[in-house]
Structures are given as C-alpha cells and as structure tokens.
Amino acid sequence: MLIRCEGAVNFIDDILIWGSTEEEHDSRLTKVKDILKENNVLLNQDKCIYKVEKINFLGHELTSKGVKPLPKYIKSISEFRVPKTIEELQSFLGLVNYINKWIPNLALMTEPIKEILRRKLGKKANIEEYWTHKQNKAFTKLKEALSGIQNLGYYDVNDKTQVIADASPVGLGAVLVQIDNNGPRIIAYGNRTLSQCERKYSQTEKEALALVWAIEHFNTFLFGKEFDLITDHKPLEFIFSPRSKPCARVERWVLRLQAYRYNVKYKPGRTNIADPLSRLCQHSDHSNEISPEDYILQIVELSRPRAISMQEIIKESETDNEITRVRNGIFNNQWDESIKCYKTFSEELCFYENILLRGNKIVIPQNLRKQVLHAAHEGHPGIVAMKGRLRSKVWWPRIDKDVEVMVKSCKSCTLVSLPNPPAPMKRRELPYEPWIDIAIDLLGPLPNNDYI
C-alpha cells in the first residue's frame, strides 16, 4: 500500500514517516493516513508517536544526526557475565553481532572467543577450561568498544557513493562513504580476517579480493547504482579495466562484479581510511602450542626447494640497473633504447614497496632470474607447463625464450623425454638384391655432446 508514498516505510505492521521540515512531515503523514483509511486499516492510537526528533525503530535509534544502536542493547552487552556454556557464548556473540556495522574491528575482537566454538562442543558443554586470559581479554575489549560507538549517516540514493577497501597480510577492511554538500559521511564499516589459504595470496590478489568482498558486503547499497571503488594499490586500476588479462583467480573475481557499475580509482595508503581497518587484524592471537605432528610437518616443509623471499626481490630490485632505468621511465617518462621492451607495457607497470610489477606479476631482477627458473623447473615440467607456472606469478623480458633454453638444456629431461615421432615410412619397391637401399639416423645431443 505504501510503496509509492515518499518519506514513508513499513516493516510488517510498523510504519515510519519522516520529513526534513514540519510541513513536509505533516503532508506525508496525511497522505499515509488517507491510504490506510481507503484500505480499511486501523491504527492503535496508544502506539502512535508523532512529531519527534528521536525515535526507536527496528532496534535502531534514529535521530537527525544519524543511526545508533538502542541503549538497552548496549547495556545488555556491557552487563553480560562471562559465558560458562556454549549456549551462553552463542547468545553473547549474537548480541555482539547486532552492533557489527558500528565497530570497525569486530571480527578481530571476537576471533579468540570464536576459537572455542570451533571445537564443536555441545550446547550445554562447560567452557571454563577453554576460557583463558586470551578470551577474557577479548571479552573485556569488546565491552570497552561499546563506549566508542558513534552515529552512522543515512544512505541517500542520490548522493555520490564510494567504497574504500584495503588489504593487509591477514585481513580485509572496507568503508561505505557518501559525499554531499556538507562533505563525506560514513554509512557503514566492514572488515574480516583472511583464511589460512587466502593469506598465501600475493599482495595484489589480496587487494583485489578486498575490492570484491567489499562490493558484495555492501551489495544492498550498491546494486543498480554507479559508485567509485577506492584502492591504495595502483595495479588494480589496470587489472579491473577491460584491457587487462589477469590470472585466472583474479579474472573470476572480476567476472563476479559484472553486475555492478563502478570506477576503480587509486588513492595513496596514507589517505585511505580503510587501511587501518585491514591492519586491525594483524595482531590476531594464535596458540603457541606445538604438537608432534607440527614438528613432522615442519621437517617436511624445510625439505622442500627454497623459494625466493620478497626481501631478496626488494634488495635486488633496488640495485638492478635495468629496473632502475625502468623506474626513471615510469616517473620521468625517459625511456632508454635498452629498455624499449618495457615501454610497450608501460601502462601496466608500477612500483609497490620498491618491487616492479606488471599488472599482478612481479618483475624479477636479472640476478634472480636463473634461481627462479631452477625453482620453476622442480619436478622437470615441460616447456608449456613451466611457462604456465611462471606466467601466473612473474615476468621479465624474453621469459619464454629463457624457459625454452632451460628445458632443452636440462640433462635429465633430455635423457627421459620421449623422442620426436618419426616421419611416416614411404612406400618403396622391394629391393631385388642386398645393399640396394641404405638408411641412417642421428640421435643427440646426449650428455657430453655425444651423438649416436
């Protein structure tokens, strides 16, 4: 009934009418009353509240300054005693989840407490033996955070909208912001910790994941509306453009966002307000207990081929003459003839923490390329497989040629690889006596340049 009434909204039998002025409020109220009367809907006079500047609606306190949780809910959380059973713990987390959009680092705060739930104990199970200083500290910190809750702004479909997202090594952070004539206002916060698998992603993949997660997290506000997607990771400007050809994982994420209308914009990290939200997850607590299985896994891990660390890449990149010339080309637009192969991809190149990136791929310094090739050739893959393994993560000029030389010069691969299939035999006439036709073949080169 009220779907076409401007300034009015209903949830089941609760109706809220608002206006920026008293005249506007009264006009909308009259229109709603007329529609209800036409449809024979009666109102309970004792439950009606008129012309107030503050009202409680669906568990929220609505004022002219914004939205806050109801004081009674905040009081319920602050007075909640330490849980003794799984059922009480779930009740506490249910109350806390109600205020999730007001507390930026809620995911981090509740992480130690959720560790108990992951033990999959029964609802009536006693948790006192699992409730340690770590859980008690998180419990106290949650209650202290209630005093810092501030008003969140009202969402206006006509105002310019921005989603600011960022990723740290262990977490994602996002802020939904709208801008009007009075400046920006925060509509909602969001953050979550990364899973153990996601923490192994490259930094570019984490930053891309932050954008995708932020959009889907704020889907209710963003679907069908054009908005700006703000990131402090410059390569994402190109990766999320139509010309980009990212790795398969990032490409799948980009496809998930095809239903949205957005523009990716770069903003340095020092001015990105989502940056602290992702880093709030950095100091998450983990158990220091080491089981015998952990020792065995550690031995197995140490026996694996050694990979190149990011610190090594940074150190070599700072002293690499080729990368130094590329840096000069990017920032000063002075491209030497010796690095013309980089100029072709200049729009895809950028520096992140002194590491040269082409899109989401690391450009390996010259001194480390041989080591990277040896690491990629562990298990002796063929040329095609080795190229695929390298292309998803790294790049340098003539990388395909280097891979071909590496595989063809590998002695082990030469000895065990299948020979090229022989050409089909030609039909010939039967000889009429011995030694009429003589055929020879050549096999090699084998190790030590031997031929057969």
C-alpha positions as CSV (number, residue, x, y, z in Angstrom):
1,M,0.0,0.0,0.0
2,L,2.7,2.5,1.0
3,I,5.2,1.6,-1.7
4,R,4.6,4.8,-3.6
5,C,4.5,7.1,-0.5
6,E,7.6,9.2,-0.4
7,G,9.1,9.6,3.1
8,A,7.3,6.5,4.4
9,V,8.5,2.9,5.0
10,N,6.9,0.0,6.7
11,F,8.1,-3.3,8.1
12,I,5.2,-5.7,8.7
13,D,2.9,-3.6,10.9
14,D,5.5,-0.9,11.9
15,I,5.3,2.3,9.9
16,L,7.9,5.1,9.9
17,I,7.2,8.6,8.4
18,W,9.8,11.3,8.2
19,G,10.4,14.8,6.8
20,S,13.1,17.4,6.7
21,T,10.6,20.1,7.8
22,E,7.4,20.0,9.9
23,E,5.3,20.9,6.8
24,E,6.8,18.1,4.8
25,H,6.3,15.7,7.7
26,D,2.6,16.6,8.1
27,S,1.9,16.4,4.4
28,R,3.4,12.9,4.2
29,L,1.5,11.8,7.4
30,T,-1.8,13.0,5.9
31,K,-1.2,11.0,2.7
32,V,-0.4,7.8,4.6
33,K,-3.5,8.2,6.8
34,D,-5.6,8.6,3.6
35,I,-4.2,5.4,2.1
36,L,-4.7,3.4,5.3
37,K,-8.3,4.7,5.5
38,E,-9.0,3.7,1.9
39,N,-7.8,0.2,2.7
40,N,-9.7,-0.1,6.0
41,V,-6.6,-0.3,8.1
42,L,-6.9,0.8,11.7
43,L,-4.1,2.3,13.9
44,N,-3.7,1.8,17.6
45,Q,-3.7,5.3,19.0
46,D,-1.7,4.3,22.1
47,K,1.2,3.0,19.9
48,C,1.3,6.0,17.6
49,I,4.1,8.6,18.2
50,Y,4.0,11.9,16.4
51,K,6.5,14.8,15.6
52,V,9.6,13.6,17.5
53,E,13.3,14.3,16.8
54,K,14.4,10.9,18.1
55,I,12.7,7.5,17.7
56,N,13.4,3.8,18.1
57,F,12.7,1.8,15.0
58,L,13.6,-1.9,14.4
59,G,16.3,-1.9,17.1
60,H,17.9,1.4,16.0
61,E,17.8,4.8,17.5
62,L,17.1,7.3,14.7
63,T,18.0,11.0,15.1
64,S,18.7,13.9,12.8
65,K,22.4,13.2,13.3
66,G,22.3,9.5,12.2
67,V,21.7,6.0,13.4
68,K,22.9,4.3,16.7
69,P,22.1,1.0,18.4
70,L,19.5,1.2,21.1
71,P,21.0,1.9,24.6
72,K,19.2,-1.1,26.1
73,Y,21.1,-3.5,23.7
74,I,24.5,-1.8,24.5
75,K,23.6,-2.2,28.2
76,S,22.8,-5.9,27.7
77,I,26.2,-6.5,26.2
78,S,28.1,-4.4,28.8
79,E,26.4,-6.2,31.7
80,F,26.7,-9.8,30.2
81,R,28.6,-12.1,32.6
82,V,31.4,-14.3,31.4
83,P,29.8,-17.2,29.5
84,K,30.1,-20.7,31.1
85,T,28.5,-22.8,28.4
86,I,28.5,-22.9,24.6
87,E,24.8,-21.8,24.6
88,E,25.7,-18.7,26.7
89,L,28.6,-18.0,24.4
90,Q,26.4,-18.1,21.3
91,S,23.9,-15.8,23.0
92,F,26.7,-13.3,23.7
93,L,28.0,-13.4,20.2
94,G,24.5,-13.0,18.8
95,L,24.1,-9.8,20.8
96,V,27.5,-8.5,19.7
97,N,26.8,-9.2,16.1
98,Y,24.0,-6.7,16.3
99,I,26.5,-3.9,16.6
100,N,28.9,-5.2,13.8
101,K,28.4,-2.2,11.5
102,W,29.4,0.3,14.2
103,I,32.6,-1.3,15.3
104,P,35.4,-1.5,12.6
105,N,37.5,-4.2,14.2
106,L,34.7,-6.5,15.5
107,A,36.0,-9.5,13.5
108,L,39.4,-9.2,15.2
109,M,37.9,-8.8,18.7
110,T,35.7,-11.8,18.5
111,E,38.3,-14.1,16.9
112,P,39.7,-15.5,20.2
113,I,36.2,-16.2,21.5
114,K,35.1,-17.9,18.3
115,E,38.1,-20.3,18.7
116,I,36.0,-22.1,21.4
117,L,33.1,-22.6,19.1
118,R,35.3,-24.2,16.5
119,R,35.9,-27.1,19.0
120,K,32.3,-28.2,18.1
121,L,31.3,-28.9,21.7
122,G,27.7,-29.5,22.7
123,K,25.4,-26.6,23.6
124,K,25.4,-27.5,27.3
125,A,29.2,-28.1,27.4
126,N,31.2,-26.3,30.1
127,I,33.8,-23.9,28.5
128,E,35.5,-22.8,31.7
129,E,38.6,-24.9,31.0
130,Y,38.9,-23.3,27.5
131,W,38.3,-19.7,28.7
132,T,41.8,-18.4,29.1
133,H,43.4,-15.0,29.6
134,K,43.2,-14.5,25.8
135,Q,39.4,-15.0,25.7
136,N,38.9,-12.8,28.8
137,K,41.0,-10.0,27.3
138,A,38.9,-10.1,24.1
139,F,35.7,-10.2,26.2
140,T,36.7,-7.1,28.1
141,K,37.9,-5.3,24.9
142,L,34.5,-5.8,23.3
143,K,32.7,-4.2,26.2
144,E,35.1,-1.3,26.2
145,A,34.5,-0.7,22.4
146,L,30.8,0.0,23.2
147,S,31.7,3.4,24.6
148,G,33.2,4.5,21.3
149,I,30.2,3.8,19.1
150,Q,29.2,6.9,17.0
151,N,26.4,7.7,14.7
152,L,26.4,6.4,11.2
153,G,25.0,8.5,8.4
154,Y,21.8,7.9,6.4
155,Y,22.1,6.4,3.0
156,D,20.8,8.7,0.2
157,V,20.5,7.1,-3.2
158,N,21.1,10.5,-4.9
159,D,24.4,11.2,-3.2
160,K,27.8,10.2,-4.6
161,T,28.9,6.9,-3.2
162,Q,32.4,5.5,-2.6
163,V,33.6,2.1,-1.4
164,I,37.0,2.3,0.1
165,A,38.8,-1.1,0.5
166,D,42.2,-2.2,1.6
167,A,44.0,-5.5,2.5
168,S,46.8,-6.3,4.9
169,P,48.7,-9.6,5.2
170,V,46.0,-11.0,7.4
171,G,42.8,-9.0,7.0
172,L,40.4,-7.0,4.8
173,G,38.8,-3.7,5.6
174,A,36.1,-1.6,3.9
175,V,34.1,1.6,4.4
176,L,31.0,2.7,2.7
177,V,31.0,6.5,2.3
178,Q,28.7,9.1,0.8
179,I,29.5,12.6,-0.2
180,D,27.1,15.6,-0.3
181,N,27.5,19.4,0.0
182,N,28.4,19.0,3.7
183,G,31.2,16.6,3.0
184,P,31.7,12.9,3.4
185,R,29.8,10.8,5.9
186,I,30.3,7.1,6.8
187,I,27.4,4.8,6.2
188,A,28.9,1.5,7.5
189,Y,32.1,-0.2,8.3
190,G,33.2,-3.8,7.4
191,N,36.2,-6.0,8.0
192,R,37.1,-9.6,8.2
193,T,40.2,-11.7,8.7
194,L,41.7,-13.8,5.9
195,S,41.6,-17.6,6.0
196,Q,44.9,-19.5,6.1
197,C,44.6,-20.2,2.3
198,E,43.9,-16.5,1.5
199,R,46.9,-15.4,3.5
200,K,49.1,-17.2,0.9
201,Y,47.8,-15.0,-1.9
202,S,50.1,-12.3,-3.4
203,Q,49.5,-8.8,-2.1
204,T,47.9,-7.8,-5.4
205,E,45.5,-10.8,-5.1
206,K,44.7,-9.8,-1.5
207,E,44.0,-6.2,-2.6
208,A,41.7,-7.5,-5.5
209,L,39.9,-9.8,-3.0
210,A,39.3,-6.8,-0.7
211,L,37.5,-4.9,-3.6
212,V,35.4,-7.9,-4.5
213,W,34.5,-8.7,-0.9
214,A,33.7,-5.0,-0.1
215,I,31.3,-4.7,-3.0
216,E,29.5,-7.9,-2.2
217,H,29.4,-7.0,1.5
218,F,27.6,-3.7,0.7
219,N,25.5,-5.2,-2.1
220,T,22.3,-3.7,-0.7
221,F,23.5,-0.2,-1.2
222,L,25.5,-0.6,-4.4
223,F,23.4,-2.8,-6.7
224,G,22.0,-0.8,-9.6
225,K,24.0,2.4,-8.7
226,E,27.2,3.8,-10.1
227,F,29.9,4.2,-7.5
228,D,33.7,4.8,-7.1
229,L,35.9,1.9,-5.8
230,I,38.9,3.4,-4.0
231,T,42.1,1.4,-3.5
232,D,45.6,2.2,-2.4
233,H,47.1,-0.4,-4.8
234,K,47.7,1.2,-8.2
235,P,48.0,-2.0,-10.3
236,L,44.3,-2.7,-9.6
237,E,43.4,0.3,-11.8
238,F,44.6,-1.6,-14.8
239,I,43.7,-5.1,-13.6
240,F,40.0,-4.1,-13.3
241,S,40.0,-2.4,-16.7
242,P,38.6,-4.1,-19.9
243,R,42.1,-4.3,-21.4
244,S,43.6,-6.4,-18.6
245,K,44.2,-10.1,-18.8
246,P,44.8,-11.1,-15.2
247,C,45.5,-14.5,-13.7
248,A,42.6,-17.0,-13.6
249,R,41.8,-16.4,-9.9
250,V,41.5,-12.6,-10.3
251,E,39.7,-12.9,-13.6
252,R,37.0,-15.0,-11.8
253,W,36.7,-12.3,-9.2
254,V,36.3,-9.6,-11.9
255,L,33.6,-11.6,-13.6
256,R,31.7,-11.7,-10.3
257,L,31.4,-7.9,-10.4
258,Q,30.0,-7.6,-13.9
259,A,26.5,-6.8,-12.4
260,Y,27.9,-3.6,-10.8
261,R,28.7,-0.2,-12.3
262,Y,31.9,1.0,-10.7
263,N,35.0,3.0,-11.4
264,V,38.3,1.9,-9.8
265,K,40.4,4.9,-8.5
266,Y,43.8,4.9,-6.9
267,K,44.3,6.7,-3.6
268,P,47.6,6.5,-1.6
269,G,47.5,4.4,1.5
270,R,48.3,7.2,3.9
271,T,45.0,8.9,2.8
272,N,42.9,5.7,2.6
273,I,40.7,5.4,5.7
274,A,40.2,1.7,5.1
275,D,43.9,1.0,5.5
276,P,43.8,0.9,9.4
277,L,40.7,-1.4,9.3
278,S,42.5,-4.1,7.5
279,R,45.6,-3.8,9.7
280,L,43.5,-4.1,12.9
281,C,43.5,-7.8,12.2
282,Q,47.3,-8.1,12.2
283,H,47.7,-8.9,15.8
284,S,45.3,-11.8,16.0
285,D,46.1,-14.3,18.6
286,H,47.1,-17.9,17.8
287,S,48.0,-20.8,20.0
288,N,51.8,-21.3,20.6
289,E,51.4,-25.0,21.5
290,I,53.3,-27.2,19.0
291,S,52.2,-30.8,18.6
292,P,54.4,-33.7,17.3
293,E,52.5,-33.5,14.0
294,D,53.6,-29.9,13.7
295,Y,57.3,-30.9,14.1
296,I,56.9,-33.5,11.4
297,L,55.2,-31.0,9.0
298,Q,57.9,-28.5,9.7
299,I,60.6,-31.0,8.7
300,V,58.7,-31.8,5.5
301,E,58.3,-28.1,4.8
302,L,62.1,-27.4,5.3
303,S,63.0,-30.2,2.9
304,R,61.1,-28.5,0.1
305,P,63.1,-26.5,-2.5
306,R,63.8,-23.0,-1.2
307,A,61.8,-20.2,-2.8
308,I,62.9,-16.6,-3.2
309,S,61.7,-14.3,-0.4
310,M,60.2,-10.8,-1.0
311,Q,63.1,-9.3,0.9
312,E,65.5,-10.7,-1.6
313,I,63.5,-9.4,-4.5
314,I,63.3,-5.9,-2.9
315,K,67.1,-5.9,-2.3
316,E,68.0,-7.0,-5.8
317,S,65.4,-4.6,-7.4
318,E,67.0,-1.6,-5.6
319,T,70.4,-2.4,-7.2
320,D,69.3,-3.7,-10.6
321,N,70.4,-1.3,-13.3
322,E,67.6,-2.4,-15.7
323,I,64.9,-1.8,-13.1
324,T,66.4,1.5,-12.1
325,R,66.1,2.6,-15.8
326,V,62.5,1.4,-15.9
327,R,61.8,3.5,-12.7
328,N,63.2,6.5,-14.4
329,G,61.0,5.8,-17.5
330,I,57.8,5.4,-15.4
331,F,58.3,8.5,-13.2
332,N,60.1,10.8,-15.6
333,N,58.9,9.4,-19.0
334,Q,62.5,8.9,-20.1
335,W,62.8,5.5,-21.8
336,D,66.2,4.4,-22.9
337,E,66.7,2.3,-26.0
338,S,67.9,-0.6,-23.8
339,I,64.5,-0.9,-22.1
340,K,62.2,-0.4,-25.1
341,C,60.7,-3.8,-24.4
342,Y,59.3,-2.4,-21.1
343,K,57.9,0.7,-22.8
344,T,55.3,-1.4,-24.7
345,F,53.8,-2.4,-21.3
346,S,54.3,1.0,-19.6
347,E,50.6,1.4,-18.7
348,E,50.8,-2.0,-16.8
349,L,54.0,-1.2,-14.9
350,C,54.1,0.3,-11.4
351,F,56.2,0.0,-8.2
352,Y,54.9,-1.4,-4.9
353,E,57.4,-1.3,-2.0
354,N,60.3,-1.0,-4.4
355,I,59.1,-4.1,-6.4
356,L,58.4,-3.6,-10.0
357,L,55.0,-5.1,-11.0
358,R,53.5,-5.7,-14.4
359,G,49.8,-5.9,-13.5
360,N,49.7,-8.5,-10.7
361,K,53.0,-10.2,-11.8
362,I,56.4,-9.5,-10.2
363,V,59.2,-8.4,-12.5
364,I,62.2,-10.5,-11.4
365,P,65.6,-8.7,-11.2
366,Q,68.3,-10.0,-13.5
367,N,70.4,-11.6,-10.7
368,L,67.4,-13.7,-9.5
369,R,66.1,-15.0,-12.9
370,K,68.2,-18.1,-13.0
371,Q,67.2,-19.0,-9.5
372,V,63.5,-18.5,-10.4
373,L,63.9,-20.7,-13.5
374,H,65.5,-23.5,-11.4
375,A,62.7,-23.3,-8.8
376,A,60.1,-23.4,-11.5
377,H,61.8,-26.5,-13.1
378,E,61.5,-28.6,-9.9
379,G,59.8,-31.8,-11.0
380,H,61.1,-31.3,-14.5
381,P,57.9,-29.9,-16.2
382,G,57.9,-29.5,-20.0
383,I,58.2,-26.1,-21.8
384,V,54.4,-25.5,-21.9
385,A,53.8,-26.4,-18.2
386,M,56.8,-24.4,-17.0
387,K,55.7,-21.3,-18.9
388,G,52.2,-21.6,-17.4
389,R,53.7,-22.0,-13.9
390,L,55.8,-18.8,-14.3
391,R,53.3,-16.6,-16.2
392,S,50.8,-16.7,-13.4
393,K,53.2,-15.1,-10.9
394,V,56.3,-13.4,-12.5
395,W,57.5,-11.8,-15.7
396,W,60.6,-10.4,-17.3
397,P,61.6,-9.7,-21.0
398,R,62.2,-12.8,-23.1
399,I,60.9,-15.1,-20.3
400,D,59.5,-17.6,-22.8
401,K,62.9,-17.9,-24.6
402,D,64.7,-18.4,-21.2
403,V,62.2,-21.2,-20.3
404,E,62.8,-23.0,-23.7
405,V,66.6,-22.8,-23.3
406,M,66.3,-24.1,-19.7
407,V,64.2,-27.1,-20.5
408,K,66.2,-28.0,-23.7
409,S,69.5,-27.8,-21.8
410,C,68.3,-29.9,-18.8
411,K,70.2,-33.3,-19.0
412,S,67.6,-35.2,-17.0
413,C,64.8,-34.0,-19.3
414,T,66.9,-34.9,-22.4
415,L,67.5,-38.5,-21.2
416,V,64.0,-39.4,-20.2
417,S,61.9,-37.3,-22.6
418,L,60.1,-39.0,-25.5
419,P,61.8,-38.6,-28.9
420,N,60.0,-36.7,-31.6
421,P,57.7,-39.1,-33.5
422,P,59.3,-40.5,-36.6
423,A,58.1,-39.4,-40.0
424,P,55.8,-42.0,-41.7
425,M,57.6,-44.5,-43.8
426,K,57.4,-44.1,-47.5
427,R,56.2,-46.9,-49.7
428,R,59.1,-48.3,-51.7
429,E,59.6,-51.1,-54.2
430,L,61.1,-54.3,-52.8
431,P,64.9,-54.5,-53.5
432,Y,66.0,-57.2,-55.8
433,E,69.3,-57.8,-54.0
434,P,71.2,-56.9,-50.7
435,W,72.6,-53.4,-50.1
436,I,70.5,-51.7,-52.7
437,D,69.0,-49.2,-50.1
438,I,70.9,-47.9,-47.0
439,A,69.3,-45.7,-44.3
440,I,70.9,-44.0,-41.3
441,D,69.5,-41.9,-38.4
442,L,71.0,-39.5,-35.8
443,L,70.3,-39.3,-32.1
444,G,71.6,-36.5,-29.9
445,P,73.0,-34.4,-28.4
446,L,73.3,-36.5,-25.3
447,P,75.3,-35.5,-22.2
448,N,79.0,-34.7,-23.0
449,N,77.9,-33.8,-26.6
450,D,77.7,-37.5,-27.6
451,Y,75.8,-38.5,-30.7
452,I,74.6,-41.9,-31.9
